[in-house]
Amino acid sequence: ASKNEDEYDFLFKIVLIGDSGVGKTNLLSRFTKNEFNMDSKPTIGVEFATKTVITENKYIKAQIWDTAGQEKYRAITNAYYRGAVGALTLYDITKQQTFDNVKKWLHELREYADANIICMLIGNKCDLQEMRQVKTEDAAKFAEENNLAFMETSAAQAINVDQAFQKLITEIYNNLK
Ligand code: GDP
């Protein structure tokens, strides 16, 4: 069974957070358009992109918001988090600092987002194994302690990208029931 693009059972707003340069924009474009861009992104990015996925026979339209660089200026506003039911918190496995800052992002999420928001931890750029600074086991331990699902992804090589969004969306859906 297929549906028109505008027919869906649920609309989920999902936000991407994490330090500048971790790959938020590319994770989004890989998931929604199957595109990847090696260059740094333009200053002004899209606000959000959408993709409809099926989970447990329901059509879920994911409306995924990208910070469009606002995180550099600490200018992420309440509006960004408003109504969000899910969040992917990204770090770059080749930059320890971006992992250390995950705590800060989770804190911001607790402050601004709905208390029931479902959050998942994402270690992106897992194609760059030789440059790795964050051990998988350390991130997995941190995720477990903080009750977050965790996955390593590569937007560049399309590793685990669909799986990460699918997992988050399924978790959000199960939390509704
Ligand atoms: P954002 O600032 O978090 O939105 O990060 P971008 O999506 O703009 O990515 C920053 C840089 O990292 C760009 O040069 C991307 O091409 C690169 N990048 C993003 N994801 C990956 C990945 O999975 N692997 C590799 N090798 N590079 C990536």
Backbone and ligand atoms as CSV (ligand in chain L), in Angstrom:
chain,resi,resn,atom,element,x,y,z
A,1,ALA,N,N,0.846,-1.203,0.000
A,1,ALA,CA,C,0.000,0.000,0.000
A,1,ALA,C,C,0.877,1.247,0.000
A,2,SER,N,N,0.529,2.182,-0.836
A,2,SER,CA,C,1.285,3.433,-0.822
A,2,SER,C,C,0.313,4.581,-0.595
A,3,LYS,N,N,0.864,5.677,-0.172
A,3,LYS,CA,C,0.037,6.838,0.100
A,3,LYS,C,C,0.628,8.036,-0.615
A,4,ASN,N,N,-0.180,9.053,-0.784
A,4,ASN,CA,C,0.351,10.312,-1.300
A,4,ASN,C,C,1.333,10.881,-0.299
A,5,GLU,N,N,2.159,11.755,-0.811
A,5,GLU,CA,C,3.186,12.344,0.051
A,5,GLU,C,C,2.581,13.076,1.250
A,6,ASP,N,N,1.375,13.594,1.043
A,6,ASP,CA,C,0.786,14.381,2.121
A,6,ASP,C,C,-0.156,13.592,3.014
A,7,GLU,N,N,-0.197,12.279,2.791
A,7,GLU,CA,C,-1.001,11.454,3.686
A,7,GLU,C,C,-0.070,10.751,4.658
A,8,TYR,N,N,-0.339,10.918,5.912
A,8,TYR,CA,C,0.476,10.229,6.902
A,8,TYR,C,C,-0.341,10.104,8.183
A,9,ASP,N,N,0.080,9.193,9.031
A,9,ASP,CA,C,-0.639,8.970,10.282
A,9,ASP,C,C,-0.145,9.886,11.394
A,10,PHE,N,N,1.174,10.136,11.382
A,10,PHE,CA,C,1.761,10.970,12.428
A,10,PHE,C,C,2.822,11.885,11.832
A,11,LEU,N,N,2.949,13.053,12.397
A,11,LEU,CA,C,4.027,13.967,12.044
A,11,LEU,C,C,4.919,14.127,13.276
A,12,PHE,N,N,6.188,13.794,13.118
A,12,PHE,CA,C,7.120,13.922,14.244
A,12,PHE,C,C,8.142,15.008,13.942
A,13,LYS,N,N,8.246,15.968,14.806
A,13,LYS,CA,C,9.335,16.946,14.684
A,13,LYS,C,C,10.553,16.410,15.425
A,14,ILE,N,N,11.655,16.364,14.701
A,14,ILE,CA,C,12.911,15.855,15.259
A,14,ILE,C,C,13.974,16.935,15.094
A,15,VAL,N,N,14.746,17.185,16.122
A,15,VAL,CA,C,15.809,18.191,16.003
A,15,VAL,C,C,17.186,17.529,16.019
A,16,LEU,N,N,18.101,18.133,15.288
A,16,LEU,CA,C,19.495,17.694,15.293
A,16,LEU,C,C,20.282,18.695,16.125
A,17,ILE,N,N,21.063,18.186,17.076
A,17,ILE,CA,C,21.911,19.079,17.857
A,17,ILE,C,C,23.322,18.503,17.947
A,18,GLY,N,N,24.246,19.321,18.409
A,18,GLY,CA,C,25.642,18.929,18.474
A,18,GLY,C,C,26.501,20.056,17.923
A,19,ASP,N,N,27.800,19.977,18.213
A,19,ASP,CA,C,28.715,21.041,17.809
A,19,ASP,C,C,28.726,21.260,16.300
A,20,SER,N,N,29.144,22.429,15.938
A,20,SER,CA,C,29.326,22.762,14.536
A,20,SER,C,C,30.365,21.824,13.909
A,21,GLY,N,N,30.088,21.326,12.737
A,21,GLY,CA,C,31.057,20.499,12.017
A,21,GLY,C,C,30.963,19.001,12.259
A,22,VAL,N,N,30.052,18.580,13.122
A,22,VAL,CA,C,29.953,17.136,13.417
A,22,VAL,C,C,29.237,16.350,12.314
A,23,GLY,N,N,28.514,17.089,11.447
A,23,GLY,CA,C,27.873,16.414,10.310
A,23,GLY,C,C,26.355,16.430,10.324
A,24,LYS,N,N,25.752,17.346,11.054
A,24,LYS,CA,C,24.286,17.397,11.156
A,24,LYS,C,C,23.633,17.595,9.784
A,25,THR,N,N,24.139,18.592,9.053
A,25,THR,CA,C,23.537,18.913,7.754
A,25,THR,C,C,23.667,17.743,6.785
A,26,ASN,N,N,24.812,17.090,6.811
A,26,ASN,CA,C,25.032,15.972,5.894
A,26,ASN,C,C,24.278,14.715,6.303
A,27,LEU,N,N,24.101,14.504,7.596
A,27,LEU,CA,C,23.296,13.363,8.047
A,27,LEU,C,C,21.857,13.544,7.554
A,28,LEU,N,N,21.388,14.782,7.649
A,28,LEU,CA,C,20.028,15.099,7.197
A,28,LEU,C,C,19.889,14.933,5.683
A,29,SER,N,N,20.851,15.439,4.925
A,29,SER,CA,C,20.725,15.344,3.462
A,29,SER,C,C,20.923,13.899,2.990
A,30,ARG,N,N,21.745,13.146,3.708
A,30,ARG,CA,C,21.887,11.721,3.366
A,30,ARG,C,C,20.565,10.986,3.598
A,31,PHE,N,N,19.930,11.274,4.715
A,31,PHE,CA,C,18.681,10.580,5.044
A,31,PHE,C,C,17.531,10.992,4.122
A,32,THR,N,N,17.396,12.289,3.874
A,32,THR,CA,C,16.210,12.745,3.136
A,32,THR,C,C,16.409,12.782,1.623
A,33,LYS,N,N,17.666,12.945,1.155
A,33,LYS,CA,C,17.891,13.078,-0.294
A,33,LYS,C,C,18.946,12.121,-0.836
A,34,ASN,N,N,19.536,11.341,0.061
A,34,ASN,CA,C,20.674,10.488,-0.298
A,34,ASN,C,C,21.811,11.288,-0.918
A,35,GLU,N,N,22.066,12.469,-0.354
A,35,GLU,CA,C,23.146,13.332,-0.837
A,35,GLU,C,C,24.166,13.583,0.252
A,36,PHE,N,N,25.420,13.764,-0.186
A,36,PHE,CA,C,26.496,14.116,0.745
A,36,PHE,C,C,27.347,15.187,0.092
A,37,ASN,N,N,27.802,16.149,0.892
A,37,ASN,CA,C,28.611,17.245,0.373
A,37,ASN,C,C,29.931,17.353,1.143
A,38,MET,N,N,31.032,17.189,0.423
A,38,MET,CA,C,32.351,17.233,1.054
A,38,MET,C,C,32.734,18.622,1.549
A,39,ASP,N,N,32.216,19.657,0.878
A,39,ASP,CA,C,32.558,21.036,1.262
A,39,ASP,C,C,31.776,21.409,2.513
A,40,SER,N,N,32.273,22.430,3.177
A,40,SER,CA,C,31.499,22.957,4.300
A,40,SER,C,C,30.201,23.494,3.730
A,41,LYS,N,N,29.215,23.479,4.557
A,41,LYS,CA,C,27.906,23.898,4.076
A,41,LYS,C,C,27.847,25.412,3.887
A,42,PRO,N,N,26.881,25.860,3.122
A,42,PRO,CA,C,26.680,27.304,2.987
A,42,PRO,C,C,26.247,27.902,4.322
A,43,THR,N,N,26.446,29.199,4.452
A,43,THR,CA,C,26.127,29.875,5.721
A,43,THR,C,C,24.663,29.705,6.087
A,44,ILE,N,N,23.819,29.839,5.076
A,44,ILE,CA,C,22.395,29.727,5.351
A,44,ILE,C,C,21.883,28.380,4.867
A,45,GLY,N,N,21.507,27.549,5.795
A,45,GLY,CA,C,21.023,26.213,5.436
A,45,GLY,C,C,19.517,26.161,5.429
A,46,VAL,N,N,19.008,25.009,5.073
A,46,VAL,CA,C,17.557,24.844,5.150
A,46,VAL,C,C,17.131,24.739,6.598
A,47,GLU,N,N,15.920,25.097,6.885
A,47,GLU,CA,C,15.419,24.985,8.249
A,47,GLU,C,C,15.103,23.541,8.606
A,48,PHE,N,N,14.417,22.868,7.699
A,48,PHE,CA,C,14.121,21.467,7.963
A,48,PHE,C,C,13.895,20.725,6.654
A,49,ALA,N,N,13.951,19.421,6.725
A,49,ALA,CA,C,13.635,18.568,5.580
A,49,ALA,C,C,12.745,17.446,6.101
A,50,THR,N,N,11.978,16.851,5.208
A,50,THR,CA,C,11.054,15.816,5.665
A,50,THR,C,C,11.259,14.504,4.912
A,51,LYS,N,N,10.881,13.442,5.559
A,51,LYS,CA,C,10.862,12.134,4.913
A,51,LYS,C,C,9.826,11.279,5.639
A,52,THR,N,N,9.063,10.538,4.859
A,52,THR,CA,C,8.053,9.677,5.464
A,52,THR,C,C,8.564,8.250,5.529
A,53,VAL,N,N,8.485,7.659,6.688
A,53,VAL,CA,C,8.920,6.273,6.873
A,53,VAL,C,C,7.750,5.468,7.440
A,54,ILE,N,N,7.855,4.174,7.302
A,54,ILE,CA,C,6.797,3.305,7.825
A,54,ILE,C,C,7.337,2.576,9.047
A,55,THR,N,N,6.601,2.653,10.127
A,55,THR,CA,C,6.963,1.866,11.302
A,55,THR,C,C,5.687,1.245,11.850
A,56,GLU,N,N,5.736,-0.056,12.079
A,56,GLU,CA,C,4.578,-0.799,12.568
A,56,GLU,C,C,3.303,-0.456,11.795
A,57,ASN,N,N,3.429,-0.457,10.465
A,57,ASN,CA,C,2.312,-0.189,9.555
A,57,ASN,C,C,1.743,1.224,9.623
A,58,LYS,N,N,2.450,2.113,10.274
A,58,LYS,CA,C,2.008,3.506,10.304
A,58,LYS,C,C,2.943,4.352,9.443
A,59,TYR,N,N,2.342,5.308,8.731
A,59,TYR,CA,C,3.145,6.253,7.968
A,59,TYR,C,C,3.516,7.417,8.875
A,60,ILE,N,N,4.799,7.574,9.071
A,60,ILE,CA,C,5.263,8.642,9.947
A,60,ILE,C,C,6.045,9.656,9.123
A,61,LYS,N,N,5.561,10.875,9.122
A,61,LYS,CA,C,6.298,11.927,8.428
A,61,LYS,C,C,7.248,12.563,9.431
A,62,ALA,N,N,8.540,12.392,9.175
A,62,ALA,CA,C,9.549,12.991,10.052
A,62,ALA,C,C,9.916,14.356,9.490
A,63,GLN,N,N,9.756,15.357,10.313
A,63,GLN,CA,C,10.142,16.716,9.933
A,63,GLN,C,C,11.396,17.018,10.759
A,64,ILE,N,N,12.536,17.007,10.068
A,64,ILE,CA,C,13.810,17.045,10.791
A,64,ILE,C,C,14.473,18.406,10.643
A,65,TRP,N,N,14.736,19.008,11.771
A,65,TRP,CA,C,15.267,20.377,11.795
A,65,TRP,C,C,16.775,20.382,11.954
A,66,ASP,N,N,17.399,21.231,11.164
A,66,ASP,CA,C,18.840,21.436,11.226
A,66,ASP,C,C,19.088,22.842,11.779
A,67,THR,N,N,20.130,22.978,12.554
A,67,THR,CA,C,20.418,24.271,13.189
A,67,THR,C,C,20.854,25.340,12.197
A,68,ALA,N,N,21.255,24.929,10.988
A,68,ALA,CA,C,21.721,25.871,9.973
A,68,ALA,C,C,22.823,26.792,10.501
A,69,GLY,N,N,23.683,26.227,11.337
A,69,GLY,CA,C,24.848,26.984,11.804
A,69,GLY,C,C,24.613,27.863,13.023
A,70,GLN,N,N,23.375,27.919,13.491
A,70,GLN,CA,C,23.088,28.801,14.640
A,70,GLN,C,C,23.864,28.409,15.889
A,71,GLU,N,N,24.255,27.123,15.987
A,71,GLU,CA,C,24.934,26.674,17.198
A,71,GLU,C,C,26.278,27.381,17.399
A,72,LYS,N,N,26.863,27.850,16.298
A,72,LYS,CA,C,28.144,28.570,16.384
A,72,LYS,C,C,28.000,29.835,17.207
A,73,TYR,N,N,26.832,30.440,17.109
A,73,TYR,CA,C,26.613,31.726,17.774
A,73,TYR,C,C,25.782,31.549,19.029
A,74,ARG,N,N,25.626,30.313,19.449
A,74,ARG,CA,C,24.797,30.019,20.625
A,74,ARG,C,C,23.436,30.679,20.511
A,75,ALA,N,N,22.917,30.639,19.296
A,75,ALA,CA,C,21.677,31.371,19.026
A,75,ALA,C,C,20.492,30.439,18.821
A,76,ILE,N,N,20.635,29.201,19.273
A,76,ILE,CA,C,19.499,28.292,19.129
A,76,ILE,C,C,18.409,28.733,20.096
A,77,THR,N,N,17.237,28.908,19.546
A,77,THR,CA,C,16.169,29.502,20.351
A,77,THR,C,C,15.144,28.453,20.777
A,78,ASN,N,N,14.253,28.892,21.622
A,78,ASN,CA,C,13.158,28.035,22.071
A,78,ASN,C,C,12.381,27.460,20.901
A,79,ALA,N,N,12.222,28.272,19.860
A,79,ALA,CA,C,11.418,27.858,18.706
A,79,ALA,C,C,11.978,26.594,18.070
A,80,TYR,N,N,13.288,26.466,18.136
A,80,TYR,CA,C,13.922,25.288,17.542
A,80,TYR,C,C,13.448,24.008,18.238
A,81,TYR,N,N,13.339,24.059,19.533
A,81,TYR,CA,C,12.973,22.877,20.317
A,81,TYR,C,C,11.465,22.693,20.459
A,82,ARG,N,N,10.720,23.752,20.219
A,82,ARG,CA,C,9.274,23.715,20.463
A,82,ARG,C,C,8.583,22.628,19.648
A,83,GLY,N,N,7.856,21.762,20.339
A,83,GLY,CA,C,7.090,20.720,19.660
A,83,GLY,C,C,7.894,19.506,19.240
A,84,ALA,N,N,9.197,19.521,19.505
A,84,ALA,CA,C,10.024,18.378,19.091
A,84,ALA,C,C,9.724,17.165,19.956
A,85,VAL,N,N,9.578,16.017,19.300
A,85,VAL,CA,C,9.340,14.774,20.033
A,85,VAL,C,C,10.577,13.872,20.030
A,86,GLY,N,N,11.576,14.244,19.221
A,86,GLY,CA,C,12.801,13.455,19.162
A,86,GLY,C,C,14.008,14.325,18.886
A,87,ALA,N,N,15.167,13.843,19.310
A,87,ALA,CA,C,16.409,14.585,19.068
A,87,ALA,C,C,17.544,13.606,18.796
A,88,LEU,N,N,18.355,13.941,17.805
A,88,LEU,CA,C,19.607,13.215,17.610
A,88,LEU,C,C,20.711,14.148,18.072
A,89,THR,N,N,21.483,13.706,19.054
A,89,THR,CA,C,22.616,14.488,19.524
A,89,THR,C,C,23.879,13.900,18.913
A,90,LEU,N,N,24.518,14.678,18.072
A,90,LEU,CA,C,25.673,14.187,17.320
A,90,LEU,C,C,26.998,14.654,17.918
A,91,TYR,N,N,28.000,13.771,17.808
A,91,TYR,CA,C,29.385,14.193,17.990
A,91,TYR,C,C,30.169,13.582,16.840
A,92,ASP,N,N,31.417,14.016,16.716
A,92,ASP,CA,C,32.304,13.542,15.652
A,92,ASP,C,C,33.308,12.591,16.303
A,93,ILE,N,N,33.347,11.337,15.867
A,93,ILE,CA,C,34.211,10.345,16.531
A,93,ILE,C,C,35.702,10.702,16.429
A,94,THR,N,N,36.042,11.647,15.545
A,94,THR,CA,C,37.450,12.057,15.390
A,94,THR,C,C,37.784,13.297,16.220
A,95,LYS,N,N,36.807,13.806,16.969
A,95,LYS,CA,C,37.049,15.015,17.788
A,95,LYS,C,C,36.493,14.837,19.197
A,96,GLN,N,N,37.398,14.553,20.127
A,96,GLN,CA,C,37.026,14.319,21.520
A,96,GLN,C,C,36.168,15.450,22.088
A,97,GLN,N,N,36.543,16.691,21.739
A,97,GLN,CA,C,35.831,17.849,22.275
A,97,GLN,C,C,34.335,17.818,21.957
A,98,THR,N,N,34.012,17.321,20.772
A,98,THR,CA,C,32.587,17.294,20.375
A,98,THR,C,C,31.809,16.266,21.203
A,99,PHE,N,N,32.540,15.225,21.659
A,99,PHE,CA,C,31.915,14.233,22.544
A,99,PHE,C,C,31.772,14.806,23.950
A,100,ASP,N,N,32.813,15.500,24.415
A,100,ASP,CA,C,32.742,16.130,25.741
A,100,ASP,C,C,31.580,17.123,25.808
A,101,ASN,N,N,31.300,17.778,24.699
A,101,ASN,CA,C,30.226,18.779,24.667
A,101,ASN,C,C,28.822,18.176,24.620
A,102,VAL,N,N,28.735,16.865,24.426
A,102,VAL,CA,C,27.412,16.224,24.386
A,102,VAL,C,C,26.651,16.515,25.684
A,103,LYS,N,N,27.362,16.506,26.802
A,103,LYS,CA,C,26.739,16.811,28.107
A,103,LYS,C,C,26.035,18.157,28.067
A,104,LYS,N,N,26.715,19.123,27.473
A,104,LYS,CA,C,26.165,20.469,27.361
A,104,LYS,C,C,24.888,20.472,26.517
A,105,TRP,N,N,24.930,19.703,25.426
A,105,TRP,CA,C,23.750,19.646,24.547
A,105,TRP,C,C,22.576,18.956,25.240
A,106,LEU,N,N,22.860,17.928,26.004
A,106,LEU,CA,C,21.782,17.232,26.715
A,106,LEU,C,C,21.175,18.134,27.778
A,107,HIS,N,N,22.037,18.949,28.370
A,107,HIS,CA,C,21.578,19.905,29.370
A,107,HIS,C,C,20.624,20.920,28.726
A,108,GLU,N,N,21.024,21.405,27.558
A,108,GLU,CA,C,20.198,22.367,26.832
A,108,GLU,C,C,18.853,21.745,26.442
A,109,LEU,N,N,18.924,20.479,26.047
A,109,LEU,CA,C,17.704,19.753,25.683
A,109,LEU,C,C,16.758,19.667,26.884
A,110,ARG,N,N,17.317,19.357,28.040
A,110,ARG,CA,C,16.487,19.255,29.244
A,110,ARG,C,C,15.871,20.600,29.605
A,111,GLU,N,N,16.625,21.651,29.318
A,111,GLU,CA,C,16.156,22.983,29.661
A,111,GLU,C,C,15.035,23.473,28.744
A,112,TYR,N,N,15.196,23.245,27.449
A,112,TYR,CA,C,14.290,23.853,26.469
A,112,TYR,C,C,13.249,22.919,25.865
A,113,ALA,N,N,13.561,21.638,25.797
A,113,ALA,CA,C,12.644,20.738,25.089
A,113,ALA,C,C,11.619,20.133,26.035
A,114,ASP,N,N,10.614,19.511,25.462
A,114,ASP,CA,C,9.594,18.807,26.222
A,114,ASP,C,C,10.255,17.700,27.055
A,115,ALA,N,N,9.763,17.506,28.246
A,115,ALA,CA,C,10.368,16.523,29.152
A,115,ALA,C,C,10.323,15.102,28.597
A,116,ASN,N,N,9.354,14.830,27.719
A,116,ASN,CA,C,9.211,13.477,27.176
A,116,ASN,C,C,9.977,13.236,25.878
A,117,ILE,N,N,10.779,14.188,25.467
A,117,ILE,CA,C,11.490,14.048,24.197
A,117,ILE,C,C,12.384,12.798,24.221
A,118,ILE,N,N,12.392,12.081,23.088
A,118,ILE,CA,C,13.226,10.891,22.972
A,118,ILE,C,C,14.540,11.294,22.314
A,119,CYS,N,N,15.626,10.988,22.976
A,119,CYS,CA,C,16.928,11.420,22.479
A,119,CYS,C,C,17.818,10.214,22.198
A,120,MET,N,N,18.613,10.340,21.149
A,120,MET,CA,C,19.544,9.279,20.774
A,120,MET,C,C,20.921,9.902,20.554
A,121,LEU,N,N,21.962,9.170,20.931
A,121,LEU,CA,C,23.335,9.649,20.763
A,121,LEU,C,C,23.921,9.082,19.468
A,122,ILE,N,N,24.524,9.969,18.671
A,122,ILE,CA,C,25.075,9.553,17.379
A,122,ILE,C,C,26.550,9.950,17.265
A,123,GLY,N,N,27.407,8.953,17.082
A,123,GLY,CA,C,28.826,9.210,16.800
A,123,GLY,C,C,29.014,9.183,15.289
A,124,ASN,N,N,29.114,10.352,14.677
A,124,ASN,CA,C,29.189,10.410,13.210
A,124,ASN,C,C,30.648,10.376,12.721
A,125,LYS,N,N,30.817,10.168,11.426
A,125,LYS,CA,C,32.109,10.072,10.714
A,125,LYS,C,C,32.834,8.767,11.052
A,126,CYS,N,N,32.073,7.691,11.236
A,126,CYS,CA,C,32.695,6.416,11.591
A,126,CYS,C,C,33.487,5.813,10.424
A,127,ASP,N,N,33.423,6.457,9.256
A,127,ASP,CA,C,34.300,6.044,8.139
A,127,ASP,C,C,35.751,6.436,8.393
A,128,LEU,N,N,35.977,7.391,9.284
A,128,LEU,CA,C,37.340,7.884,9.542
A,128,LEU,C,C,37.978,7.153,10.729
A,129,GLN,N,N,38.064,5.837,10.620
A,129,GLN,CA,C,38.548,5.000,11.731
A,129,GLN,C,C,39.966,5.370,12.179
A,130,GLU,N,N,40.815,5.691,11.222
A,130,GLU,CA,C,42.230,5.956,11.560
A,130,GLU,C,C,42.418,7.269,12.318
A,131,MET,N,N,41.369,8.101,12.301
A,131,MET,CA,C,41.452,9.380,13.019
A,131,MET,C,C,40.631,9.364,14.307
A,132,ARG,N,N,40.137,8.206,14.662
A,132,ARG,CA,C,39.225,8.086,15.802
A,132,ARG,C,C,39.853,8.586,17.104
A,133,GLN,N,N,39.096,9.405,17.849
A,133,GLN,CA,C,39.519,9.847,19.189
A,133,GLN,C,C,38.557,9.354,20.275
A,134,VAL,N,N,37.330,9.025,19.875
A,134,VAL,CA,C,36.332,8.590,20.863
A,134,VAL,C,C,36.074,7.094,20.681
A,135,LYS,N,N,36.397,6.328,21.699
A,135,LYS,CA,C,36.179,4.879,21.618
A,135,LYS,C,C,34.684,4.557,21.624
A,136,THR,N,N,34.321,3.592,20.815
A,136,THR,CA,C,32.923,3.158,20.750
A,136,THR,C,C,32.425,2.756,22.140
A,137,GLU,N,N,33.258,2.014,22.874
A,137,GLU,CA,C,32.814,1.505,24.175
A,137,GLU,C,C,32.582,2.633,25.187
A,138,ASP,N,N,33.385,3.702,25.084
A,138,ASP,CA,C,33.186,4.834,26.001
A,138,ASP,C,C,31.863,5.537,25.717
A,139,ALA,N,N,31.570,5.704,24.440
A,139,ALA,CA,C,30.308,6.358,24.060
A,139,ALA,C,C,29.122,5.473,24.436
A,140,ALA,N,N,29.273,4.166,24.226
A,140,ALA,CA,C,28.192,3.230,24.555
A,140,ALA,C,C,27.910,3.252,26.057
A,141,LYS,N,N,28.972,3.349,26.841
A,141,LYS,CA,C,28.825,3.387,28.300
A,141,LYS,C,C,28.109,4.672,28.725
A,142,PHE,N,N,28.548,5.788,28.141
A,142,PHE,CA,C,27.920,7.079,28.441
A,142,PHE,C,C,26.420,7.042,28.075
A,143,ALA,N,N,26.128,6.458,26.911
A,143,ALA,CA,C,24.741,6.386,26.449
A,143,ALA,C,C,23.898,5.555,27.418
A,144,GLU,N,N,24.462,4.446,27.846
A,144,GLU,CA,C,23.735,3.573,28.769
A,144,GLU,C,C,23.460,4.282,30.094
A,145,GLU,N,N,24.472,4.974,30.594
A,145,GLU,CA,C,24.313,5.706,31.858
A,145,GLU,C,C,23.245,6.786,31.757
A,146,ASN,N,N,23.107,7.337,30.555
A,146,ASN,CA,C,22.147,8.422,30.360
A,146,ASN,C,C,20.847,7.956,29.707
A,147,ASN,N,N,20.713,6.636,29.604
A,147,ASN,CA,C,19.475,6.067,29.092
A,147,ASN,C,C,19.149,6.497,27.656
A,148,LEU,N,N,20.188,6.530,26.822
A,148,LEU,CA,C,20.029,6.939,25.428
A,148,LEU,C,C,20.358,5.765,24.528
A,149,ALA,N,N,19.634,5.645,23.432
A,149,ALA,CA,C,20.070,4.696,22.401
A,149,ALA,C,C,21.320,5.307,21.752
A,150,PHE,N,N,22.151,4.450,21.179
A,150,PHE,CA,C,23.427,4.928,20.616
A,150,PHE,C,C,23.765,4.186,19.333
A,151,MET,N,N,24.290,4.931,18.367
A,151,MET,CA,C,24.772,4.324,17.124
A,151,MET,C,C,25.905,5.152,16.560
A,152,GLU,N,N,26.825,4.498,15.869
A,152,GLU,CA,C,27.821,5.233,15.090
A,152,GLU,C,C,27.358,5.236,13.637
A,153,THR,N,N,27.537,6.381,12.981
A,153,THR,CA,C,27.056,6.558,11.610
A,153,THR,C,C,28.145,7.151,10.727
A,154,SER,N,N,27.953,7.042,9.438
A,154,SER,CA,C,28.743,7.809,8.483
A,154,SER,C,C,27.797,8.385,7.439
A,155,ALA,N,N,27.677,9.708,7.454
A,155,ALA,CA,C,26.883,10.362,6.411
A,155,ALA,C,C,27.614,10.227,5.082
A,156,ALA,N,N,28.941,10.221,5.137
A,156,ALA,CA,C,29.752,10.140,3.915
A,156,ALA,C,C,29.538,8.811,3.199
A,157,GLN,N,N,29.532,7.719,3.961
A,157,GLN,CA,C,29.429,6.400,3.337
A,157,GLN,C,C,28.077,5.726,3.572
A,158,ALA,N,N,27.128,6.511,4.043
A,158,ALA,CA,C,25.762,6.008,4.248
A,158,ALA,C,C,25.736,4.763,5.140
A,159,ILE,N,N,26.469,4.831,6.229
A,159,ILE,CA,C,26.464,3.719,7.186
A,159,ILE,C,C,25.534,4.074,8.351
A,160,ASN,N,N,24.554,3.224,8.584
A,160,ASN,CA,C,23.652,3.360,9.746
A,160,ASN,C,C,22.788,4.621,9.763
A,161,VAL,N,N,22.733,5.364,8.668
A,161,VAL,CA,C,21.972,6.616,8.681
A,161,VAL,C,C,20.467,6.319,8.746
A,162,ASP,N,N,19.987,5.514,7.806
A,162,ASP,CA,C,18.564,5.145,7.838
A,162,ASP,C,C,18.215,4.441,9.151
A,163,GLN,N,N,19.118,3.574,9.580
A,163,GLN,CA,C,18.875,2.795,10.795
A,163,GLN,C,C,18.720,3.697,12.021
A,164,ALA,N,N,19.547,4.735,12.091
A,164,ALA,CA,C,19.493,5.641,13.244
A,164,ALA,C,C,18.147,6.372,13.290
A,165,PHE,N,N,17.736,6.928,12.144
A,165,PHE,CA,C,16.450,7.636,12.120
A,165,PHE,C,C,15.294,6.673,12.380
A,166,GLN,N,N,15.392,5.488,11.776
A,166,GLN,CA,C,14.320,4.501,11.956
A,166,GLN,C,C,14.190,4.108,13.434
A,167,LYS,N,N,15.317,3.924,14.071
A,167,LYS,CA,C,15.315,3.534,15.486
A,167,LYS,C,C,14.687,4.629,16.349
A,168,LEU,N,N,15.090,5.865,16.075
A,168,LEU,CA,C,14.543,6.984,16.843
A,168,LEU,C,C,13.030,7.093,16.627
A,169,ILE,N,N,12.611,7.020,15.369
A,169,ILE,CA,C,11.189,7.172,15.038
A,169,ILE,C,C,10.358,6.050,15.670
A,170,THR,N,N,10.881,4.838,15.625
A,170,THR,CA,C,10.167,3.714,16.238
A,170,THR,C,C,10.051,3.911,17.748
A,171,GLU,N,N,11.131,4.405,18.332
A,171,GLU,CA,C,11.105,4.634,19.783
A,171,GLU,C,C,10.092,5.723,20.147
A,172,ILE,N,N,10.035,6.766,19.337
A,172,ILE,CA,C,9.060,7.839,19.585
A,172,ILE,C,C,7.639,7.271,19.467
A,173,TYR,N,N,7.436,6.479,18.412
A,173,TYR,CA,C,6.111,5.899,18.181
A,173,TYR,C,C,5.696,4.995,19.338
A,174,ASN,N,N,6.604,4.150,19.785
A,174,ASN,CA,C,6.291,3.235,20.887
A,174,ASN,C,C,6.002,3.981,22.183
A,175,ASN,N,N,6.610,5.139,22.318
A,175,ASN,CA,C,6.414,5.952,23.504
A,175,ASN,C,C,5.030,6.640,23.528
A,176,LEU,N,N,4.422,6.734,22.336
A,176,LEU,CA,C,3.094,7.350,22.224
A,176,LEU,C,C,2.001,6.416,22.690
A,177,LYS,N,N,2.261,5.123,22.486
A,177,LYS,CA,C,1.201,4.140,22.670
A,177,LYS,C,C,0.831,3.938,24.139
L,1,GDP,P1,P,27.297,20.484,10.751
L,1,GDP,O1,O,27.992,21.783,10.992
L,1,GDP,O2,O,27.135,19.708,12.018
L,1,GDP,O3,O,25.996,20.642,10.009
L,1,GDP,O4,O,28.267,19.584,9.845
L,1,GDP,P2,P,28.290,19.403,8.237
L,1,GDP,O5,O,27.216,18.468,7.811
L,1,GDP,O6,O,28.310,20.746,7.599
L,1,GDP,O7,O,29.676,18.654,8.040
L,1,GDP,C1,C,30.903,19.277,8.392
L,1,GDP,C2,C,32.020,18.660,7.545
L,1,GDP,O8,O,32.172,17.279,7.873
L,1,GDP,C3,C,31.750,18.723,6.027
L,1,GDP,O9,O,32.973,18.975,5.374
L,1,GDP,C4,C,31.244,17.330,5.713
L,1,GDP,O10,O,31.552,16.955,4.386
L,1,GDP,C5,C,32.009,16.466,6.724
L,1,GDP,N1,N,31.262,15.255,7.110
L,1,GDP,C6,C,29.981,15.175,7.531
L,1,GDP,N2,N,29.646,13.900,7.800
L,1,GDP,C7,C,30.734,13.144,7.532
L,1,GDP,C8,C,31.018,11.731,7.607
L,1,GDP,O11,O,30.189,10.889,7.973
L,1,GDP,N3,N,32.287,11.344,7.257
L,1,GDP,C9,C,33.225,12.238,6.828
L,1,GDP,N4,N,34.420,11.736,6.488
L,1,GDP,N5,N,32.993,13.553,6.744
L,1,GDP,C10,C,31.764,14.012,7.087
